[in-house]
Amino acid sequence: MNASSPAPGRIVLLTTSHRVAPGLLSWPAWQALRTADAVLCADGAHPQLPYLREAGIAVAEAAPTAQELVDACAGGRTVVVVATGEGEPALTDGLARLAGTGRLRMPELELLPASYDLPGARLLDLVQVMDRIRAECPWSSQQTHEGLAKYGIEEAYELVEAIEAGDREELREELGDVLLQVVFHARIAEEHPEAPFSIDDVAAGIVAKLIHRHPHVFGEATAETPEEVKAHWLRTKAEEKRRSSVTEGIPLGQPGLALAAKLASRVRTAGLDVPLPQGEGIGYELLALAARAESAGTDPETALRAAAHTYRDAIRRAEGVDPREDEDPS
């Protein structure tokens, strides 16, 4: 190569996230755009273009080949390419092939992210996908809160099973299924004629609740132990709900052992002296066991499930079946 040949210039591939509002670009991105000799974009409908032009950036709609782009940089020029949603793979592959020949002085190539996804940004994708499914899917468009209720219960139990199994991949998937139920119900709720609400309202509500119930994190209160944190939670919850009975808010449809333990927990936390009812039959015996387990810090529902799993394994061994084999592949 001739040392006196023109400087090869610079190519800046500018990428943006569709999950960030158009026009909200990093300062290095604005600097690159303002100082560039040329700004190109293959997509004339790119959402960033109106904002760039409003800021005085001249953007040419063009889709140059790798060789054309290298030629455009000759003489030390800087060309910024505003990448489309696909990220310009054909262009970058072409540049790599040219560089591989060793016959050209290649421009400096810089990948410059102009906007980044924030944590939780993919939740926006889920909301958009759910919105389209609700509008276009014959099954999803007809669903109601009441019709979906059973799926919420099923997904919650499948999540518990994934936790018990210690399967990280399954846990991730089941968390997604539970999240789907939340987003689905919130999307349906938007259509209520009298009291609509959206997923943003749902999120805003739980954010406000978490902040209010964690004064040791967001306020001036202090808490050094989990017990003190729980005390803060219960105190602020009581102030919010102003219930006339400690039993209010306990879902009666939950499994019996969990229900009994929750009642016992509320009684113990409130400092009430309420003797367990005496009666004949296994139900009263189970109630006493659940209350005893709760008092000892053991979740009776979880303990019984663990014992039941052990019992199931014993049954399968007696049948000559490997307990590790999943009896229900679905």
BELRARA-V862633 format. One record per helix or strand. SS is the DSSP state (hx for helix, st for strand). FROM is the first residue (numbers start at 1). TO is the last residue. If there is no record, write none. Layout:
BEGIN
ss:from:to
SS:FROM:TO
SS:FROM:TO
END
This chain:
BEGIN
ss:from:to
st:10:15
hx:27:35
st:38:41
hx:49:54
st:60:61
hx:66:72
st:78:82
hx:89:101
st:108:113
hx:122:136
hx:140:142
hx:145:165
hx:168:189
hx:199:212
hx:215:218
hx:226:241
hx:256:270
hx:282:295
hx:300:318
END
